[in-house]
Amino acid sequence: MTVSATSFRSDNDWGASPEVIAAIAACNGQTARPYGADDWTRRAEARFAEVFGRQVGALLVSTGTAANSISLAAMVPRWGSILCHRHAHIHADECGAPEFFTGGARLVPSASAGSKLDPAVLRAELAVGRGDVHCVQPSAVSITQCTEDGQVYSPEEVAAIARVCREAGVLLHMDGARFANAVASLGCEAADITWRAGVDILSFGATKNGALNAEAIIVFNDALGAQLPFLRKRAGHLLSKMRFVAAQMEAYLADDLWLANARHANAMAARLAQGLAGIPGVKLAAAARTNILFATLPEPMAAGLRERGFDFYGDRWGPGVVRLVTSFGTTLAMVDGMLAAARDITGERP
């Protein structure tokens, strides 16, 4: 790995799983039909059917922004609106891409408290402006699984939001950039928090959890499937050498590598959280559920850790609040090394 051995900044900092790199190398020595008409793409599609326990539409793309934006473009009209959490990646971190690809549909942040959408709040918000020609029309809801602060929606919580969506006649999208971490945390089947709970389209992430540049649009609502291939092409994500993305996804899904990687990352975050909780002056924002932690660190500790080479995000969520992210490549030695450094800075002893 070329990433710093002390990086807790993002799971994007890490490289790819050896199995994924090997799969890319293996398909490089062969010729294949372009634009997804290859055996690797067909096998990856078959893998998705196994993962979700039914036939699904599966369109490979190379970025999560594309997966989210193309999905939403198939779900909403240009005069529509998409309800999402105020911290949702599509709202805060995608530079207007969903609005661009939908042709002008508006992202509307919900007033839901905490880090998850509240069905009761959502029900009221979906009624605002309905039928009024002067207003954008509520057309879809997007939830993030796991959430931006590493929490998860249970199958029951997803189903409750889906019921509100059905009552309002809107569609439900799930941004699954860290979908594997959520499935591993919940200990459920992938189907339980997607199509069985009422999700219409999932943006299935792999890049953060061991792939190089592989994401997928998973379609559960057949009525949306016909237009997606054209939207993907128009967006520039029908790659001529699609087999290199498909080979990554095939390896990622084979032998449950995607879950093994996620379980490891989650376990490293849990170990880090347990250690930090025992250090005076450290306050965890929430229990560790996946591979993302938010914690308030005393300024001398944060500065001291950075001086010792530990890398993490801060200064965005409030005074002293930092984000710590573990990955499939994080080791026990890295976690324990950070904890030892934090205790040493504060004068604590194990």
KEKE-3310 file (N, C-alpha, C; in steps of 0.2 Angstrom, whole numbers, plus 5000, padded with zeros to 4 digits):
npx = (5004:5003:4997:4998:5003:4997:4984:4969:4960:4951:4942:4943:4957:4964:4971:4967:4959:4970:4964:4956:4965:4972:4962:4960:4972:4971:4961:4967:4975:4967:4956:4941:4923:4917:4910:4902:4898:4903:4911:4914:4906:4894:4895:4897:4885:4877:4882:4877:4863:4864:4868:4857:4847:4838:4833:4840:4842:4857:4869:4885:4896:4909:4910:4904:4897:4892:4884:4874:4868:4864:4855:4845:4841:4834:4823:4816:4806:4811:4805:4804:4807:4819:4819:4830:4843:4850:4864:4867:4877:4874:4868:4878:4890:4892:4893:4882:4879:4868:4857:4861:4862:4848:4842:4838:4830:4826:4836:4830:4833:4829:4821:4823:4828:4845:4854:4847:4833:4817:4802:4789:4792:4796:4784:4776:4784:4784:4771:4771:4768:4763:4755:4754:4757:4767:4777:4791:4789:4787:4796:4805:4814:4829:4840:4854:4865:4878:4874:4880:4887:4890:4880:4866:4852:4839:4831:4818:4817:4820:4809:4799:4801:4800:4786:4780:4784:4777:4764:4764:4767:4779:4796:4810:4826:4842:4858:4871:4885:4894:4888:4891:4897:4886:4877:4886:4886:4873:4870:4862:4853:4857:4846:4836:4837:4834:4826:4816:4812:4807:4815:4818:4829:4846:4862:4876:4890:4908:4921:4926:4928:4937:4938:4944:4939:4925:4908:4890:4874:4859:4844:4829:4815:4807:4801:4809:4820:4821:4826:4838:4850:4852:4853:4865:4874:4873:4878:4892:4897:4896:4908:4920:4930:4923:4925:4935:4930:4920:4927:4933:4922:4916:4926:4926:4913:4914:4916:4911:4920:4917:4910:4918:4929:4922:4917:4930:4934:4924:4926:4939:4935:4927:4936:4944:4935:4932:4944:4947:4936:4940:4949:4953:4944:4941:4927:4914:4904:4894:4889:4900:4895:4898:4911:4915:4919:4914:4922:4925:4940:4952:4961:4975:4978:4973:4982:4994:4993:4992:5005:5013:5010:4998:4983:4968:4952:4946:4939:4928:4915:4913:4920:4935:4930:4932:4934:4935:4940:4940:4947:4947:4960:4966:4975:4977:4988:4990:4978:4980:4992:4988:4980:4989:4997:4988:4985:4998:5000:4991:4996:4991:4991:4990)
npy = (4994:5011:5021:5031:5023:5027:5032:5038:5045:5043:5030:5030:5033:5022:5008:4995:4979:4964:4953:4960:4967:4957:4951:4961:4961:4948:4949:4957:4952:4947:4947:4956:4959:4975:4989:4983:4971:4958:4943:4945:4956:4949:4939:4947:4953:4941:4938:4948:4945:4934:4939:4948:4939:4938:4941:4956:4972:4978:4990:4994:5007:5020:5028:5034:5046:5046:5035:5038:5050:5046:5037:5044:5053:5044:5043:5055:5069:5084:5095:5090:5086:5080:5073:5073:5069:5082:5081:5073:5064:5067:5080:5088:5085:5083:5093:5098:5088:5079:5088:5092:5081:5077:5087:5098:5095:5098:5096:5094:5097:5088:5092:5083:5077:5072:5060:5052:5050:5055:5046:5052:5066:5067:5063:5074:5083:5079:5082:5095:5108:5100:5097:5110:5122:5131:5126:5115:5097:5085:5070:5060:5051:5050:5040:5037:5023:5015:5030:5047:5049:5036:5028:5016:5012:5001:4986:4988:5002:5006:5001:5008:5021:5018:5015:5027:5034:5027:5030:5043:5043:5043:5038:5028:5030:5023:5028:5019:5020:5015:5002:4989:4989:4993:4982:4972:4977:4976:4963:4956:4951:4957:4959:4962:4975:4982:4979:4970:4979:4989:4998:5006:5009:5006:5013:5005:5003:5000:5005:5011:5000:4991:4990:4997:5006:5005:5004:5002:5003:4997:4990:4988:4991:4987:4995:5006:5002:5003:5015:5018:5012:5021:5033:5031:5030:5042:5050:5047:5035:5022:5012:5009:4998:4990:4978:4979:4986:4977:4965:4969:4970:4958:4950:4957:4953:4939:4925:4932:4943:4956:4957:4952:4961:4973:4969:4968:4981:4987:4981:4986:5000:4998:4994:5005:5014:5009:5010:5024:5029:5027:5036:5051:5066:5064:5062:5053:5054:5045:5028:5015:5009:5006:5009:5022:5035:5048:5060:5070:5078:5084:5099:5099:5085:5082:5090:5084:5071:5073:5078:5067:5060:5055:5054:5063:5069:5085:5100:5103:5100:5106:5113:5105:5093:5078:5067:5049:5036:5019:5005:4991:4989:4993:4990:4980:4985:4998:5004:5002:5008:5022:5023:5021:5032:5043:5041:5043:5056:5062:5059:5047:5030:5013)
npz = (5000:4996:5003:5018:5033:5044:5041:5044:5038:5027:5019:5006:5004:5003:4994:4982:4985:4985:4977:4968:4961:4955:4947:4938:4931:4926:4916:4907:4898:4888:4874:4872:4869:4867:4878:4888:4883:4886:4894:4907:4912:4911:4920:4932:4933:4936:4948:4956:4956:4964:4976:4979:4979:4969:4952:4945:4939:4933:4931:4927:4933:4935:4945:4961:4961:4948:4949:4958:4952:4939:4943:4950:4939:4932:4940:4943:4936:4927:4934:4946:4964:4976:4991:5004:5017:5026:5027:5017:5005:4991:4992:4999:4994:4980:4970:4963:4954:4954:4951:4939:4931:4931:4925:4931:4942:4960:4974:4990:5007:5021:5036:5046:5062:5069:5061:5052:5041:5046:5046:5050:5049:5036:5029:5031:5024:5011:5007:5004:4993:4983:4968:4966:4954:4955:4962:4964:4961:4973:4971:4973:4986:4994:5003:5014:5016:5024:5035:5034:5045:5049:5055:5054:5044:5050:5043:5046:5048:5035:5028:5034:5029:5016:5015:5018:5006:4996:5000:4996:4983:4978:4973:4980:4983:4987:4993:4992:4996:5005:5007:5010:5022:5030:5028:5034:5047:5051:5050:5042:5027:5010:5003:5013:5017:5005:4991:4997:5007:5001:4992:4977:4968:4970:4973:4972:4981:4979:4978:4989:4997:4993:4979:4964:4955:4954:4953:4955:4948:4954:4950:4956:4953:4940:4931:4929:4922:4908:4903:4909:4903:4892:4899:4906:4895:4889:4900:4899:4905:4900:4897:4886:4887:4897:4903:4913:4924:4927:4930:4942:4950:4949:4956:4968:4973:4974:4984:4995:4997:4998:5010:5019:5019:5023:5036:5043:5042:5050:5062:5066:5067:5078:5088:5089:5094:5106:5113:5112:5120:5133:5136:5145:5142:5128:5118:5111:5097:5094:5095:5088:5073:5060:5049:5052:5063:5073:5084:5098:5101:5113:5109:5111:5110:5097:5089:5093:5088:5075:5073:5075:5064:5061:5051:5048:5046:5051:5058:5051:5056:5068:5083:5088:5083:5075:5061:5060:5050:5046:5036:5024:5024:5036:5050:5066:5072:5068:5073:5087:5088:5086:5097:5108:5106:5108:5121:5127:5124:5132:5144:5150:5155:5149)
capx = (5000:5006:4994:5001:5001:4993:4979:4962:4956:4945:4943:4946:4964:4967:4971:4962:4961:4974:4960:4953:4970:4973:4956:4961:4978:4969:4957:4971:4979:4963:4952:4934:4919:4917:4904:4898:4895:4909:4909:4915:4900:4888:4896:4896:4877:4875:4884:4872:4857:4865:4869:4851:4842:4833:4836:4840:4845:4864:4873:4891:4899:4915:4910:4898:4893:4888:4878:4868:4865:4861:4849:4840:4839:4828:4817:4812:4806:4815:4802:4803:4811:4822:4820:4836:4845:4854:4871:4867:4882:4871:4867:4883:4897:4893:4894:4876:4879:4861:4853:4863:4859:4841:4840:4836:4826:4829:4837:4827:4836:4824:4822:4824:4834:4849:4858:4843:4827:4812:4796:4784:4794:4796:4777:4774:4788:4782:4765:4772:4768:4760:4749:4754:4761:4772:4782:4794:4784:4790:4796:4809:4817:4835:4843:4861:4866:4876:4873:4887:4891:4892:4875:4863:4845:4837:4826:4811:4817:4820:4802:4794:4802:4797:4779:4779:4785:4772:4758:4765:4767:4786:4801:4815:4833:4847:4865:4875:4893:4897:4883:4894:4898:4879:4875:4890:4884:4866:4870:4856:4854:4857:4839:4832:4837:4834:4820:4811:4810:4804:4819:4817:4836:4852:4869:4880:4897:4913:4927:4928:4929:4942:4938:4949:4935:4919:4901:4884:4867:4855:4837:4824:4809:4808:4798:4814:4825:4822:4829:4844:4856:4853:4856:4872:4878:4873:4882:4899:4899:4896:4915:4922:4933:4919:4927:4940:4926:4916:4932:4934:4915:4916:4931:4924:4908:4916:4917:4910:4925:4914:4908:4924:4932:4918:4918:4936:4934:4919:4929:4944:4932:4924:4942:4947:4930:4933:4950:4946:4931:4943:4954:4949:4944:4938:4919:4912:4897:4889:4892:4903:4891:4901:4918:4916:4918:4915:4924:4928:4947:4956:4965:4982:4978:4972:4988:4999:4992:4994:5012:5016:5009:4991:4980:4961:4948:4943:4938:4922:4909:4913:4927:4937:4926:4936:4931:4940:4938:4944:4946:4949:4967:4968:4977:4977:4994:4988:4973:4983:4997:4985:4977:4995:5000:4984:4987:5005:5000:4987:4999:4988:4994:4984)
capy = (5000:5017:5026:5031:5018:5030:5036:5037:5051:5041:5023:5032:5034:5015:5005:4990:4972:4960:4949:4964:4969:4951:4950:4966:4958:4942:4950:4962:4948:4944:4952:4955:4963:4982:4992:4978:4964:4954:4938:4948:4959:4945:4936:4951:4953:4935:4939:4953:4941:4930:4944:4950:4934:4938:4945:4963:4976:4980:4994:4996:5014:5020:5033:5034:5052:5044:5030:5042:5055:5043:5034:5050:5055:5040:5043:5061:5074:5090:5099:5087:5087:5074:5074:5069:5072:5088:5079:5067:5066:5070:5087:5092:5084:5081:5099:5099:5083:5076:5093:5093:5075:5077:5092:5104:5093:5101:5093:5097:5094:5087:5094:5077:5078:5067:5058:5048:5053:5053:5045:5057:5072:5066:5063:5081:5087:5076:5085:5102:5110:5095:5099:5118:5123:5136:5122:5108:5092:5079:5064:5054:5051:5047:5039:5035:5017:5019:5037:5050:5048:5029:5025:5012:5011:4994:4984:4991:5009:5007:4999:5013:5026:5016:5016:5035:5035:5024:5034:5050:5041:5044:5033:5028:5028:5022:5029:5013:5020:5010:4998:4983:4991:4993:4975:4968:4979:4974:4955:4954:4950:4963:4960:4964:4983:4985:4977:4968:4984:4994:5002:5005:5009:5006:5014:5000:5006:4995:5008:5013:4994:4986:4990:5002:5012:5001:5005:4999:5005:4991:4992:4983:4993:4986:5001:5011:4999:5004:5021:5018:5011:5027:5039:5029:5031:5050:5052:5045:5030:5016:5012:5004:4993:4989:4972:4980:4987:4971:4961:4971:4969:4950:4948:4960:4949:4932:4922:4937:4947:4963:4957:4951:4968:4977:4967:4970:4988:4989:4979:4991:5006:4997:4994:5012:5018:5007:5013:5031:5030:5026:5041:5057:5072:5061:5061:5050:5057:5040:5021:5013:5004:5004:5010:5029:5038:5055:5061:5077:5077:5090:5101:5096:5078:5082:5092:5079:5065:5075:5079:5060:5057:5052:5058:5062:5075:5089:5107:5104:5098:5109:5114:5099:5087:5075:5060:5044:5031:5013:5002:4984:4989:4996:4984:4981:4989:5005:5006:5002:5013:5028:5024:5022:5039:5047:5040:5046:5064:5065:5056:5041:5024:5008)
capz = (5000:4996:5008:5025:5038:5050:5039:5047:5035:5023:5016:4999:5004:5002:4987:4981:4987:4980:4973:4963:4956:4951:4942:4932:4927:4922:4910:4903:4893:4884:4870:4873:4866:4871:4880:4892:4879:4888:4899:4914:4914:4912:4927:4938:4934:4939:4955:4959:4957:4970:4982:4981:4979:4963:4946:4946:4933:4936:4927:4930:4931:4938:4951:4965:4959:4942:4951:4961:4948:4934:4946:4951:4933:4930:4945:4944:4931:4928:4938:4952:4969:4979:4998:5007:5023:5025:5027:5012:5000:4985:4994:5002:4991:4973:4966:4959:4949:4953:4948:4932:4927:4931:4920:4935:4948:4965:4980:4996:5013:5026:5043:5051:5067:5069:5055:5048:5039:5051:5042:5051:5046:5029:5027:5030:5019:5004:5005:5003:4986:4979:4964:4965:4948:4956:4966:4962:4964:4976:4966:4975:4992:4994:5010:5013:5020:5030:5034:5033:5052:5051:5058:5049:5044:5050:5038:5048:5047:5028:5026:5036:5024:5009:5016:5017:4999:4993:5001:4993:4976:4975:4973:4985:4981:4992:4991:4996:4995:5010:5008:5013:5030:5033:5028:5039:5054:5053:5050:5038:5020:5006:5001:5018:5017:4999:4988:5002:5011:4996:4989:4970:4965:4975:4971:4976:4981:4980:4978:4996:5001:4990:4972:4961:4952:4952:4957:4951:4949:4955:4949:4958:4950:4933:4927:4928:4919:4901:4901:4912:4898:4888:4903:4907:4889:4889:4905:4898:4909:4896:4896:4880:4890:4903:4907:4918:4929:4928:4933:4949:4953:4950:4961:4974:4976:4974:4990:5000:4999:5000:5017:5023:5019:5027:5043:5045:5043:5055:5068:5067:5070:5085:5093:5090:5098:5113:5116:5113:5125:5139:5137:5147:5137:5122:5118:5105:5095:5094:5096:5082:5070:5054:5049:5053:5070:5075:5091:5100:5104:5115:5104:5111:5107:5089:5086:5094:5084:5068:5073:5075:5057:5060:5047:5049:5044:5056:5057:5047:5060:5074:5087:5091:5081:5070:5058:5059:5045:5045:5030:5024:5025:5043:5054:5073:5074:5066:5078:5093:5088:5087:5104:5112:5105:5111:5129:5128:5123:5138:5150:5152:5154:5148)
cpx = (5004:5003:4998:4999:4997:4987:4972:4957:4950:4947:4944:4953:4967:4967:4966:4964:4965:4970:4957:4959:4972:4968:4957:4967:4976:4965:4961:4974:4974:4959:4945:4929:4918:4910:4899:4896:4901:4907:4910:4909:4894:4889:4895:4888:4874:4876:4879:4865:4858:4865:4862:4845:4836:4836:4835:4843:4852:4868:4879:4893:4905:4916:4904:4894:4889:4882:4872:4865:4861:4854:4843:4837:4833:4822:4813:4812:4810:4812:4801:4808:4813:4823:4826:4838:4850:4861:4872:4873:4879:4870:4873:4890:4897:4892:4888:4875:4872:4857:4855:4861:4852:4838:4837:4831:4830:4830:4835:4829:4830:4826:4822:4829:4839:4852:4853:4836:4821:4805:4791:4786:4794:4789:4775:4777:4786:4775:4766:4772:4765:4754:4749:4759:4767:4778:4785:4789:4788:4790:4800:4812:4824:4838:4850:4862:4873:4876:4880:4890:4892:4886:4871:4856:4843:4833:4820:4811:4817:4812:4798:4795:4799:4789:4776:4779:4780:4765:4758:4766:4774:4791:4807:4821:4838:4854:4869:4883:4896:4891:4885:4895:4891:4877:4879:4888:4878:4866:4864:4858:4853:4849:4834:4832:4836:4827:4814:4808:4807:4808:4818:4824:4841:4858:4873:4887:4902:4920:4930:4930:4933:4942:4943:4944:4929:4913:4896:4878:4863:4848:4833:4817:4810:4805:4803:4820:4827:4826:4836:4850:4857:4856:4863:4876:4879:4878:4890:4901:4897:4903:4916:4925:4930:4922:4932:4936:4922:4921:4933:4928:4915:4920:4929:4918:4909:4918:4916:4915:4923:4912:4913:4928:4928:4918:4924:4936:4930:4923:4935:4941:4930:4930:4944:4942:4931:4939:4950:4941:4934:4948:4951:4950:4941:4931:4917:4905:4892:4893:4895:4898:4894:4909:4920:4914:4919:4917:4926:4935:4949:4961:4973:4983:4978:4979:4994:4999:4994:5002:5016:5014:5002:4987:4972:4958:4946:4941:4932:4915:4908:4919:4929:4934:4931:4932:4936:4937:4943:4943:4948:4956:4970:4970:4977:4983:4993:4983:4977:4989:4994:4983:4983:4997:4995:4984:4993:5004:4996:4990:4996:4992:4988:4983)
cpy = (5006:5023:5026:5026:5020:5034:5034:5042:5048:5034:5024:5032:5027:5013:5000:4983:4968:4956:4953:4966:4963:4950:4955:4963:4952:4944:4955:4958:4945:4949:4951:4960:4970:4983:4987:4972:4959:4949:4941:4951:4955:4941:4940:4952:4947:4935:4943:4949:4937:4934:4946:4945:4934:4942:4952:4966:4978:4983:4996:5003:5014:5025:5033:5040:5050:5039:5034:5046:5052:5040:5039:5052:5051:5040:5049:5065:5080:5095:5096:5089:5080:5076:5070:5072:5078:5087:5074:5069:5069:5077:5091:5091:5082:5087:5100:5094:5080:5081:5093:5087:5074:5082:5098:5102:5096:5096:5097:5094:5093:5090:5089:5078:5072:5066:5054:5052:5050:5052:5050:5064:5072:5066:5070:5085:5085:5079:5092:5104:5105:5097:5107:5119:5128:5132:5116:5103:5086:5073:5058:5056:5047:5046:5036:5029:5015:5026:5040:5050:5041:5025:5021:5012:5003:4993:4987:4998:5010:5006:5005:5019:5024:5017:5023:5037:5033:5028:5040:5049:5043:5038:5033:5025:5027:5023:5024:5014:5016:5005:4991:4984:4990:4985:4971:4970:4976:4966:4953:4953:4956:4964:4963:4972:4986:4983:4975:4973:4990:4999:5001:5005:5009:5008:5010:5002:5000:4999:5009:5006:4989:4986:4996:5008:5008:5002:5002:5002:4998:4993:4986:4984:4992:4991:5006:5009:5001:5010:5022:5017:5018:5033:5037:5031:5039:5053:5051:5039:5023:5015:5007:4998:4991:4983:4973:4983:4981:4966:4963:4969:4961:4948:4951:4956:4942:4930:4927:4941:4954:4963:4956:4958:4973:4975:4968:4977:4990:4987:4983:4997:5004:4997:5001:5015:5016:5010:5020:5033:5030:5031:5048:5063:5070:5060:5059:5052:5051:5033:5019:5008:5002:5006:5018:5031:5045:5056:5068:5075:5084:5092:5099:5089:5078:5084:5087:5073:5067:5076:5072:5057:5054:5057:5057:5069:5078:5096:5108:5103:5101:5109:5107:5092:5084:5068:5055:5038:5025:5010:4995:4984:4991:4989:4986:4985:4996:5008:5007:5007:5020:5029:5025:5029:5044:5047:5044:5054:5066:5062:5050:5035:5018:5005)
cpz = (5000:5001:5015:5029:5043:5047:5041:5043:5031:5020:5008:4998:5002:4995:4986:4984:4982:4975:4967:4958:4952:4946:4936:4928:4923:4916:4905:4897:4888:4880:4872:4870:4870:4874:4884:4889:4880:4893:4906:4917:4915:4919:4933:4939:4937:4946:4959:4960:4963:4976:4984:4981:4974:4957:4947:4940:4937:4930:4930:4928:4935:4944:4955:4963:4953:4944:4954:4956:4942:4937:4947:4945:4930:4934:4945:4937:4932:4933:4945:4958:4972:4986:5000:5013:5022:5024:5021:5007:4994:4986:4995:4998:4984:4968:4961:4954:4948:4950:4941:4928:4926:4927:4924:4941:4954:4971:4986:5002:5018:5033:5048:5056:5066:5062:5050:5046:5044:5046:5043:5048:5038:5026:5026:5024:5012:5002:5003:4995:4981:4975:4962:4959:4949:4960:4962:4965:4967:4972:4968:4982:4991:5001:5009:5018:5019:5029:5034:5040:5054:5054:5052:5050:5045:5045:5040:5047:5039:5026:5028:5031:5018:5010:5015:5010:4995:4994:4997:4985:4973:4976:4978:4982:4987:4989:4995:4995:4999:5012:5012:5020:5033:5034:5034:5046:5056:5054:5046:5031:5016:5004:5006:5019:5010:4996:4992:5006:5007:4993:4981:4966:4971:4971:4975:4975:4982:4980:4985:5000:4998:4983:4970:4959:4950:4956:4952:4953:4949:4955:4951:4955:4943:4928:4925:4924:4912:4899:4904:4907:4894:4892:4905:4901:4889:4894:4904:4902:4906:4893:4890:4882:4897:4907:4913:4924:4931:4932:4940:4953:4954:4956:4968:4977:4977:4981:4996:5002:5001:5007:5021:5024:5024:5035:5046:5047:5049:5062:5070:5070:5077:5090:5094:5094:5105:5116:5117:5119:5132:5141:5139:5142:5130:5123:5111:5103:5095:5094:5089:5079:5064:5054:5050:5060:5069:5082:5092:5104:5107:5110:5105:5108:5100:5086:5087:5090:5077:5067:5072:5068:5056:5057:5048:5047:5051:5054:5052:5051:5066:5078:5090:5088:5075:5067:5057:5055:5045:5038:5030:5025:5032:5047:5062:5075:5073:5071:5085:5094:5089:5094:5109:5112:5108:5119:5131:5129:5130:5145:5153:5151:5153:5154)
residu = (MET:THR:VAL:SER:ALA:THR:SER:PHE:ARG:SER:ASP:ASN:ASP:TRP:GLY:ALA:SER:PRO:GLU:VAL:ILE:ALA:ALA:ILE:ALA:ALA:CYS:ASN:GLY:GLN:THR:ALA:ARG:PRO:TYR:GLY:ALA:ASP:ASP:TRP:THR:ARG:ARG:ALA:GLU:ALA:ARG:PHE:ALA:GLU:VAL:PHE:GLY:ARG:GLN:VAL:GLY:ALA:LEU:LEU:VAL:SER:THR:GLY:THR:ALA:ALA:ASN:SER:ILE:SER:LEU:ALA:ALA:MET:VAL:PRO:ARG:TRP:GLY:SER:ILE:LEU:CYS:HIS:ARG:HIS:ALA:HIS:ILE:HIS:ALA:ASP:GLU:CYS:GLY:ALA:PRO:GLU:PHE:PHE:THR:GLY:GLY:ALA:ARG:LEU:VAL:PRO:SER:ALA:SER:ALA:GLY:SER:LYS:LEU:ASP:PRO:ALA:VAL:LEU:ARG:ALA:GLU:LEU:ALA:VAL:GLY:ARG:GLY:ASP:VAL:HIS:CYS:VAL:GLN:PRO:SER:ALA:VAL:SER:ILE:THR:GLN:CYS:THR:GLU:ASP:GLY:GLN:VAL:TYR:SER:PRO:GLU:GLU:VAL:ALA:ALA:ILE:ALA:ARG:VAL:CYS:ARG:GLU:ALA:GLY:VAL:LEU:LEU:HIS:MET:ASP:GLY:ALA:ARG:PHE:ALA:ASN:ALA:VAL:ALA:SER:LEU:GLY:CYS:GLU:ALA:ALA:ASP:ILE:THR:TRP:ARG:ALA:GLY:VAL:ASP:ILE:LEU:SER:PHE:GLY:ALA:THR:LYS:ASN:GLY:ALA:LEU:ASN:ALA:GLU:ALA:ILE:ILE:VAL:PHE:ASN:ASP:ALA:LEU:GLY:ALA:GLN:LEU:PRO:PHE:LEU:ARG:LYS:ARG:ALA:GLY:HIS:LEU:LEU:SER:LYS:MET:ARG:PHE:VAL:ALA:ALA:GLN:MET:GLU:ALA:TYR:LEU:ALA:ASP:ASP:LEU:TRP:LEU:ALA:ASN:ALA:ARG:HIS:ALA:ASN:ALA:MET:ALA:ALA:ARG:LEU:ALA:GLN:GLY:LEU:ALA:GLY:ILE:PRO:GLY:VAL:LYS:LEU:ALA:ALA:ALA:ALA:ARG:THR:ASN:ILE:LEU:PHE:ALA:THR:LEU:PRO:GLU:PRO:MET:ALA:ALA:GLY:LEU:ARG:GLU:ARG:GLY:PHE:ASP:PHE:TYR:GLY:ASP:ARG:TRP:GLY:PRO:GLY:VAL:VAL:ARG:LEU:VAL:THR:SER:PHE:GLY:THR:THR:LEU:ALA:MET:VAL:ASP:GLY:MET:LEU:ALA:ALA:ALA:ARG:ASP:ILE:THR:GLY:GLU:ARG:PRO)
# end
